[in-house]
């Protein structure tokens, strides 16, 4: 395992216990009173079914806004445990990206104004810095370790963390992410701030997004993760911030073009 601080089984288990919500349970942290769990499937299902994920294996990270596909990127598996999945998204990786009108962002286009079958996809590159992405089992968020595209050596330069609030489901080698809009930027000194609050609030009540009760649950999930940052607990304890991918990891190949630009439902 790579990292600038060891992550023990006990640390992971404690984080998993705080993060994990039993899908469908009455005390689910993401189930508002009278509402439904924001996790529409259990992220641990593939493990339960005995699907094995290998170190270095390439998976497909599929990112959706309001049910429409925005980006498909190949990611490599860094670690897979009973507590979560750790992935590496390398800058320069080939991706499929929604071909949008010039200057537009998919989240700013109302679903009713989009093509009924979604936007066509074009080949592009992941132009942001590289990132480690930790997806804890049963939680409605992922934590990103952000690295600069500039480096003093082969080792990437750590810049801070990013908490993406999301619904997530894994189907074989596909990880489908439904973005919940509200995110948290965590600086290297562990100070934090909300991101995209206005866009998140504007979507409350839209049938493609979330109700007021669900929005409150999403914000509560963010507050809980922010408290981990404030107290310096995993994943904000210094673990993995000096990660360097193995030298034999070249950029992954472009994934096969998706057959649909709409979010799949069901199993």
N, C-alpha and C positions, 0 to 999 in steps of 0.2 A: 504494500500500500504506500502511496505517496502522501506527503502532507507535512506541514511544519509543526504539527502537534498530533500526538497519537489519538485516535478515536477508538476508545475501548468499547467492548460489547455493552457494558453497563451504560456508557454515555449514549450510545445509539438507542438502547432499549428505553432509556428515560425520555429521549426526544420522541421516539415512536409512540410511547404511551401518551405523551402530551399531544402529539400530532394526530394520532389515529382516531378515527371515528368509525364505529361499526355501522356499515351501510344498512340502513333500514331500521336501526335501533331507536327506541323511544327517546333515549338520552343523547342522540346524535347532536353534536355541537352545531352542525350546519343545517339542522332541521328546525325552522322556526315553528312556533306553536301553530298547529293546524296546517303547516306547510309540508314540503317534501325536501328530502336531503339533496343538497347541491351536488353531491357525488352521484351521478346517474349510473355509475357502475363501480365495482370494487377494483381498485388498482392492483390488488393482490391476486386477482382471479387467475392470471397466467401462472403464478407461482403455485397456487392451489391445484391447478390442473397439471402440475409437474413439468411445465415448459422450462427448459434450462437456457439460461443466457450466459454466454461465454465472454470473458475478458477480451476486449478488442473487437467484439462483434459489432457490426453496423446495423443500427435500427433507423426507422424513419420517424422523424419528429414532424407531425402535421399540425399546423397552427391555424385555428379558426376564429373568426369574429362573427357573432350572430349567425352561426350555422354555415358560413361561407368560408372556403379555404383561402388563406392568405399566403402561406409559405410551407413548403415541404423541404426539409433539410436532413441529410444523413448525419447521424451522431454515433459516436463510438462508446461502448460500454467500458467504464472505468472500474466499477464495482457493483455487485448485485448481492444484496443480503436480504434477510427476512424483514429488515426495517426499511429498505428503500433501494432505489436505483440511481446510480451516479453516472452521468453521461458527459462526453466531451464534444463540444461543438466548435470546430476549428474555423478561424477566419479564412476566407477564400474557398470554403467548401462550395461545391456546385449545388444549386437549389432550384426548385420550381417555385415561381412567384406569380401571384395573380397579376394579370396585365390590366392595370387600372388606368383611368384617364390621367393625363399628366398632372403630377403634383398631388394626386388624391391619396388618401389613406383609407383602407377598407373600413376601419371602425367609424369613419366620419360619413360613410354613405349609408343611409337607412336601408335595411333589408328590402323594403318594398320598392326601392329605386334601383336595385341591382338586377342583372339578368336572371331570369327564373331558374336557370341551370347553373348559375354562378359565372364568374369571369373566366375567360380562357387563361391558360398558364403559359408562361414563358421561362426560358432558362436564364438563370442569373447566378450570382455568387453571394455568399454570406459576407457582407462588406463591413460588418461591425467587428469588434475584437472577439477573440475566442472566449469561451465560457465553459465552466463546469456547471452542470445542472443536476441538483439533487431533488429527486421526487420521492418524498416519504410516503410509505404505504398508507392508504386510507385518508390522506390529507388533501385539502382543496387548495394547495399552494405548491410551488416549487421554489427552491432557493438557488440563485445563480451566483457563482463566483465570477466576477468580470475581470478580464485581462486586457491590457493595452495591446494594440497592434504593434507598438514599438517595443523593443527588448534590448537589453544590454548584452545578453547571451542567448543560448537556446531556451532558457527558462523565461516564460512569459512574465510580465510585470502585473502584479495584482493591483486592482484599482478600487475594489469595494464589492458589495453584494447587491443583489436585486431580488426582491420577492415578487414573484408573479402569482397572483391569485387566479385560480383556474379550476375547471372541471377536467378530469383526465380519465381516459380509458385506453387500455392496451389490448390490441388484437394481433397476436403473433409478433411480427417485426414492426408493426405500426403502433405509434403512440399518438392518439388523437387528443389535442388540447383545445378546449373551449375557453377562450380568454374571458375573465370576469372583469376586465377593464381596470379596476382599482389595483394599483401596485404600490410597492414601497421601495424606495432607494435607500440603501444603508451604506454610509461612508466607511472608510477604513478605520475611523475612530469610533465606529458603531453608532454615531448619531444617525437619525433616520427622518424621512419625510414621506408623506403620501405623494403619489403621482396619479395624474389623470382623474382627479376627483370630480371635476366638472363634467367630463364626458361620462363618467360612471353614473353620476346623479341624473344626468339628462336621459339616460336609458331606463330609469326606473319606471315600471309599468308597461314598457313595450313588450308585446308577446314574444319577441325573439330573444329577450334578455331576462330581466328579473323583476319580481314584485318588490314592494317595499319591505316585506318581511325577509325575503331572500337577500335584499341589499344589506339589511342590518346584520344578517348572519355572515355575509361576505366581509363586512367591515370588522366584525368581531374576530373573524379568522385572522385578519391582518393585524389587529391589536395584539392578539396572542403571540404571533410571530415576532412582532416588534418588541415585545417584552423579553424575548430570548436575546435579541440584540442588545437591549439595554443592560441586561445582566451578564452578557458575555458568555452565554451558554451555546452549546452546539446547535446550529452550525456556524455560530458567530464567535467561536472560541479560538480562532487561528488555524483550525484544521484546514488542510488542503490549499492554503493560500500561496504556497510555494510550489504548486503542482507543475510538473513538466511532462508532457506526453512522451511515451517511449519513442526513441529516435526512428524506429522502424514504422511508425504510423505515418504514412503518407496521407494526403487528402483523400477522402473516400470518393467513390464514383458517384455520378449523378443517379439518384434513384429512378426506378421506372416511373413513367408519367402516370399520375393518378387517373383512374377511369371516370371520376366524378369530382366536381369542385364543391359538392355539398356534404355536410357532415352526415356520416352514417349513424343510424339509430338502431337500437337493438343489439343483439349479440353477433 
